[in-house]
Amino acid sequence: MDAEEFKLLRLQNQFLLKSAASLDVVRGLIGLQAQYGAAALHALKIRSNDVPNYSNYVKTWSFRGTLHLHEKRDLPLVLYRGSETDFGQMAFAPEQIDPARSERFRSIILESLSTSDQTRDALKAACLQEGMTERESEIILHPWGGLFRAMAERGEIAYTADGNRVFTRLSPMEPMREDEALAEMMRRYLAHYAPVSLRDTQTFFGLPQKRLKQLLEQTAQHSFEFANNTYFILDQKLPEDAAMPSVIFLAGFDQLLLGYRKTENPFLIQSTIKSIYNNTGIIFPTVLVNGLVCAVWKRTGNKLELRTLKKISVRDQRKIERKAVDNFGNVAVQWTGM
């Protein structure tokens, strides 16, 4: 397998050569990173061939402790038994706070959400009205590891998927067993991210290599050597007419960049990695040109700023500008870094 075929196979498996139903995209990719809700919606838009029904989805903490857009039916899978984090469950830690008090405010939140979806501020006000102390609020309303996250990790509440920071109450669910969940997620990972290496797999799942190695080898149907690494795939083949897309506007935190070890991802020019992944963990929206990430983009209103990471020919600039109109409508393109 040469480099072109390798990249085409990843693009095909990630729905970037041929789009699919939005439900298939979200389920196949095991969710879309949604730290910024608009990024997840863009990642879905460039891969799907329909208009998503956002009532089917929610945003919750899953992989690597970050927010992801998931289909509701997949919550027992991604919130499998034992997946709760110590940080996420800090509101129920006896050394932090009386668990009985946390349970009291948990009941208040669930009761408040039983009639309608509500913002975090509205739920916070309901708790404060019922006598939450300042010390309790520091733990229970912690912006990252408080009661809201603890309840989300248990599958009781989640953010709605429409881009607003609004919580919704979820139907009761029975989380899957850990072994069953990891086996199913590994199958989907190979189906829609392959070719993948063991180090790619660790990057995606955030689990120790020793734990993932056996599962990866059991699930994969084939392996091969490429660029001094062993890569695993299912029985996946490219159609004869597969061709590299000229331009793709990838989302921030796009799965094509998030699902692999960045220093071994052939879509990236190694010297530009720090311009794409910043020191605070942000992965910027990028432009893929003929199979390489060549620019970073930012949209503000009707202005689209494009910062180049390498020299781009005038011909490719025009292709990028036309693709920008296809993606974003009548935007004013502004180039920087030329």
GIPEDA-V365737 format. One record per pair of residues at least 6 apart in sequence whose C-alpha atoms are under 6 Angstrom apart, sorted by the first residue. I is the first residue (numbers start at 1). J is the second residue. D is the distance in whole Angstrom. If there is no record, write none. Layout:
I;J;D, I;J;D
This chain:
10;193;6, 10;194;6, 11;17;6, 13;192;4, 13;193;6, 14;192;5, 15;47;5, 16;47;6, 19;47;5, 19;48;5, 19;49;5, 20;48;5, 20;49;5, 21;48;5, 21;49;6, 21;50;6, 22;48;5, 22;52;6, 28;188;6, 31;68;6, 31;69;5, 31;70;5, 32;40;6, 32;68;5, 32;69;5, 33;40;6, 33;68;4, 34;40;5, 34;67;5, 34;68;5, 34;69;6, 35;67;5, 37;163;5, 39;251;5, 39;252;5, 42;251;6, 43;251;5, 54;161;6, 56;71;6, 57;70;5, 57;71;4, 57;72;5, 57;161;6, 58;69;6, 58;70;6, 58;159;6, 58;160;5, 58;161;5, 59;68;5, 59;69;4, 59;158;6, 59;159;5, 59;161;6, 60;67;5, 60;68;6, 60;158;5, 61;67;4, 64;206;6, 76;175;4, 76;176;5, 77;176;6, 77;181;5, 80;175;5, 80;176;5, 80;177;6, 80;178;6, 81;175;6, 81;177;6, 81;178;6, 84;153;6, 87;145;6, 88;145;5, 88;149;6, 88;150;5, 89;150;5, 91;139;6, 91;140;5, 91;146;5, 91;147;5, 92;99;5, 113;169;6, 117;167;6, 117;168;5, 118;166;5, 118;167;5, 119;166;4, 119;167;6, 139;146;6, 140;146;5, 140;147;5, 151;157;6, 152;158;5, 156;170;5, 157;168;6, 157;169;5, 157;170;5, 158;167;5, 158;168;6, 159;166;5, 159;167;4, 160;166;6, 190;233;6, 194;233;5, 195;231;6, 195;232;5, 195;233;5, 196;231;5, 196;232;5, 197;230;6, 197;231;5, 200;260;4, 200;261;5, 202;209;6, 203;260;6, 203;261;6, 204;259;5, 220;232;6, 220;233;5, 220;234;5, 221;234;5, 222;232;6, 222;233;5, 223;231;5, 223;232;4, 224;230;6, 224;231;5, 246;289;6, 246;290;5, 247;288;6, 247;289;5, 248;287;6, 248;288;5, 249;287;5, 250;285;6, 250;286;5, 250;287;6, 251;285;5, 252;283;6, 252;284;5, 252;285;4, 253;283;5, 267;291;6, 267;292;5, 268;292;6, 268;293;6, 276;283;6, 276;284;5, 277;283;5, 285;296;6, 285;297;6, 286;295;6, 286;296;4, 286;297;6, 287;293;6, 287;294;6, 287;295;5, 294;309;5, 294;310;6, 295;307;5, 295;308;4, 295;309;5, 296;306;6, 296;307;5, 297;305;6, 297;306;5, 298;304;6, 298;305;5, 302;331;5, 303;331;5, 303;332;5, 304;332;6, 304;333;5, 305;333;6, 305;334;5, 306;335;5, 307;335;6, 307;336;5, 307;337;5, 308;337;5
